[in-house]
């Protein structure tokens, strides 16, 4: 879920808490817990303020958060490549079996 949060936040400069919650279909409490962990890791900023008279929370990725997301995507791509290579080799070796 934290990867999904970083991914959604990477698509914009800033995102409202409620928009992110709705997009990921999370409860307020569940999203809050994930955000605290990401904020403590300095991967995002939580900005509290008001939109008119209504309290609002905005979320923004840090540079470190963007770099961490890029690194995670690279690592996942390497895993996928390895899995595809292994699957292809496994299928090829099965074709030789009687």
N, C-alpha and C positions, 0 to 999 in steps of 0.2 A: 504494500500500500504506500510505503514511503517513496518508492520509485515512481509510482503513479502521481503522487503529490508533486514531486520535483518535475516530472514531465509536464504536467498541466501548468505549473508555474513558469516553466521555461518558454511557454507559448505566448507569454505576455509580460509587460513590465511590472504589472501589479494585478492582484486578484482579490476580490472580496472573499472573506471566510465563507459566507453563505453560498457564493457561486461555486467555490471549490467543494464544499460539503455536498451540494446538490449534484454536481458533476460526477463525483465519486460515490455517491449514494451512501454516505457515512452519517452516523449520528454526530451531534455536536461533541459529545464526550470522547468518542473514538477519534475524531479528527483532531481535537485538542491535544490528546495524548501524543499522537504522531507529530504534531506541530512542535510540541515542547521538546521532543527528542531531536528533531531537525534543527530547531533554534539553538539548543544547547551545543550542537555540533557546528554551529555557525554556518549552516547551509541555507538558512532563510532568516529574513527579518519579519517580525510581527509588529505592525503599526496600528495602534489603537487611536481612534478619534471619533468624530461625529460627521454624519452626513445629514445636514440640517440639524434637527434635534435628536436624531436617532444615533445611538452608539453603533459604530461600525469598526470592523477589524479588516485591515488589508494585509496581504502577504506578498513578499517580494523575495526572489532568490538573491543570494549574495554571489559574488564572483566565485567564492569557494564552492557554493552550491552548484553553480553552472559547471565548474570544473569537475566536481564529483559526479554529476550526472553524465558528462561526456566520458569519464573514466569507466563508469558502470556500464554504459552502452557499449563501449569498446570491449570490456570483459565479457559481456553477454554475447557479442558478435563472435568472439573467439570460441566461446563454449558451443555456440550453434554451429560454427564451421567444423569444429572437432567432432561434434555429434553427427553432422552430415557426412563427414569423411569416414567415420567409423561405420555408419549405417551403410554407406556405399560399399566399403570394403567387406563388410559382413555379408551383404547381398551377393557380391561377386564371388566370395569364397563358397557360399551355399550353392551357387550354380554349378560348381565343379563337383559337388558331392553326388554320389550315385543315387 
